[in-house]
């Protein structure tokens, strides 16, 4: 189960590499958030685990295209294989990555801000449907640039 954390941290690290690379030729790209970081914040009261990075972030279209459909990611096949008694070493075969969060989460909320767009919030309970809305209320705070993934943990986690 802990593989999900490694996957999310790896994604955050990749996002930092991308913005760092872009900032070499265009230093203005890091002005909104000059610090590079990955934060892991457990919240026992609300039973959430948040992974936040100050990487490149995602636009609304990138949230839809990159996270949009569980079927596109291979996660549905992975979850079916797990239910049939497969083991965790199979995770790499499906290109799951981000979706491994659903091994421990009932719901995942992704708040992201790219330099090329406003702050958006993607949310899904892994049933195949998702929502993406402009994050006007900012209940999880302002993201200057980067991505904040809030995992709403299952009761037994």
C-alpha positions as CSV (number, residue, x, y, z in Angstrom):
1,X,0.0,0.0,0.0
2,X,2.8,2.4,0.8
3,X,3.8,2.3,-2.9
4,X,1.3,5.1,-3.5
5,X,3.4,7.5,-1.5
6,X,6.5,6.7,-3.5
7,X,4.5,7.2,-6.7
8,X,3.1,10.6,-5.6
9,X,6.5,11.9,-4.4
10,X,8.1,10.7,-7.7
11,X,5.5,12.7,-9.7
12,X,6.1,15.7,-7.5
13,X,9.8,15.4,-8.1
14,X,9.2,15.2,-11.9
15,X,7.1,18.3,-11.7
16,X,9.9,20.2,-9.9
17,X,12.4,19.0,-12.5
18,X,10.2,20.3,-15.3
19,X,9.8,23.8,-13.8
20,X,13.5,23.9,-12.9
21,X,14.4,23.1,-16.5
22,X,12.0,25.7,-17.9
23,X,13.4,28.3,-15.5
24,X,16.9,27.9,-17.0
25,X,15.8,29.6,-20.2
26,X,12.9,31.7,-18.7
27,X,13.7,32.7,-15.0
28,X,10.3,34.5,-14.8
29,X,8.6,31.1,-14.7
30,X,9.6,30.7,-11.0
31,X,8.7,34.2,-9.8
32,X,5.3,33.2,-8.5
33,X,6.9,30.6,-6.2
34,X,10.8,30.8,-6.2
35,X,11.1,28.0,-3.6
36,X,11.2,24.4,-4.8
37,X,9.6,22.0,-2.3
38,X,7.7,18.8,-1.7
39,X,5.6,18.7,1.5
40,X,3.9,15.7,3.1
41,X,1.2,16.7,5.6
42,X,-0.7,14.1,7.6
43,X,-4.0,15.3,9.2
44,X,-5.4,12.8,11.7
45,X,-8.4,14.9,12.5
46,X,-9.7,14.9,8.9
47,X,-8.1,11.6,8.0
48,X,-6.2,13.0,5.1
49,X,-2.7,12.9,3.7
50,X,-1.6,15.8,1.5
51,X,1.3,15.8,-0.8
52,X,2.2,19.3,-2.1
53,X,4.8,20.4,-4.5
54,X,5.9,23.7,-6.1
55,X,6.5,22.1,-9.5
56,X,5.2,23.0,-12.9
57,X,1.5,22.5,-12.0
58,X,-1.3,21.7,-14.4
59,X,-3.8,23.7,-16.4
60,X,-7.4,22.8,-16.4
61,X,-6.9,20.9,-19.7
62,X,-3.9,19.0,-18.3
63,X,-5.9,18.0,-15.2
64,X,-8.6,16.6,-17.5
65,X,-6.2,14.9,-19.9
66,X,-3.7,13.6,-17.4
67,X,-6.0,12.6,-14.6
68,X,-9.3,12.4,-16.4
69,X,-10.2,8.9,-16.9
70,X,-9.4,5.9,-14.7
71,X,-9.6,3.6,-17.7
72,X,-7.0,5.5,-19.7
73,X,-4.4,5.0,-16.9
74,X,-4.7,1.3,-16.7
75,X,-5.9,1.6,-13.2
76,X,-9.1,-0.2,-13.8
77,X,-7.2,-3.3,-15.1
78,X,-4.8,-3.0,-12.2
79,X,-7.6,-2.8,-9.5
80,X,-9.2,-5.8,-11.2
81,X,-5.9,-7.8,-11.1
82,X,-5.5,-6.9,-7.4
83,X,-9.1,-8.0,-6.6
84,X,-8.2,-11.3,-8.4
85,X,-5.3,-11.9,-6.0
86,X,-2.5,-10.1,-7.8
87,X,0.4,-8.6,-5.8
88,X,1.7,-5.1,-5.5
89,X,4.8,-5.8,-7.7
90,X,2.4,-5.7,-10.6
91,X,1.9,-1.9,-10.3
92,X,4.5,-1.0,-12.8
93,X,2.9,-3.1,-15.5
94,X,-0.2,-0.9,-15.6
95,X,1.4,2.6,-15.7
96,X,-0.7,3.4,-12.6
97,X,1.4,6.1,-10.7
98,X,-1.0,8.7,-9.5
99,X,-4.0,6.3,-9.3
100,X,-2.2,4.1,-6.7
101,X,-3.5,6.7,-4.2
102,X,-6.9,4.9,-4.5
103,X,-5.3,1.9,-2.8
104,X,-5.6,3.9,0.5
105,X,-8.1,6.6,-0.4
106,X,-11.8,6.8,-0.9
107,X,-11.5,10.1,-2.6
108,X,-8.7,12.2,-4.1
109,X,-8.7,15.9,-4.6
110,X,-6.0,17.6,-6.8
111,X,-5.5,21.3,-6.6
112,X,-3.2,22.6,-9.2
113,X,-1.9,26.0,-10.5
114,X,0.2,26.3,-13.7
115,X,1.8,29.5,-14.8
116,X,-0.4,29.2,-17.9
117,X,-3.8,29.0,-16.1
118,X,-5.8,29.8,-12.9
119,X,-6.0,27.5,-9.9
120,X,-8.2,24.4,-10.6
121,X,-9.5,21.5,-8.4
122,X,-9.9,18.0,-9.8
123,X,-11.8,15.4,-7.7
124,X,-12.7,11.8,-8.0
125,X,-13.9,8.9,-5.9
126,X,-12.4,6.5,-8.4
127,X,-15.7,5.4,-9.8
128,X,-14.6,6.6,-13.3
129,X,-16.2,10.0,-13.0
130,X,-14.5,13.2,-11.9
131,X,-15.1,16.9,-11.6
132,X,-12.8,19.8,-12.4
133,X,-13.8,23.3,-11.2
134,X,-12.0,26.6,-11.0
135,X,-10.9,26.7,-7.3
136,X,-12.4,30.0,-6.3
137,X,-13.1,29.0,-2.6
138,X,-9.5,27.7,-2.1
139,X,-10.5,25.6,0.8
140,X,-7.1,24.0,0.7
141,X,-5.3,27.4,0.4
142,X,-3.8,29.2,-2.5
143,X,-1.3,27.4,-4.7
144,X,1.1,29.9,-6.2
145,X,2.4,27.3,-8.6
146,X,2.4,23.5,-8.3
147,X,0.1,20.8,-7.2
148,X,-1.5,19.7,-3.9
149,X,-2.9,16.2,-3.7
150,X,-5.3,15.6,-0.9
151,X,-6.0,11.9,-0.2
152,X,-9.1,11.3,1.9
153,X,-8.0,8.0,3.5
154,X,-10.2,4.9,3.9
155,X,-11.3,4.2,7.4
156,X,-8.9,1.4,7.9
157,X,-5.7,3.3,6.9
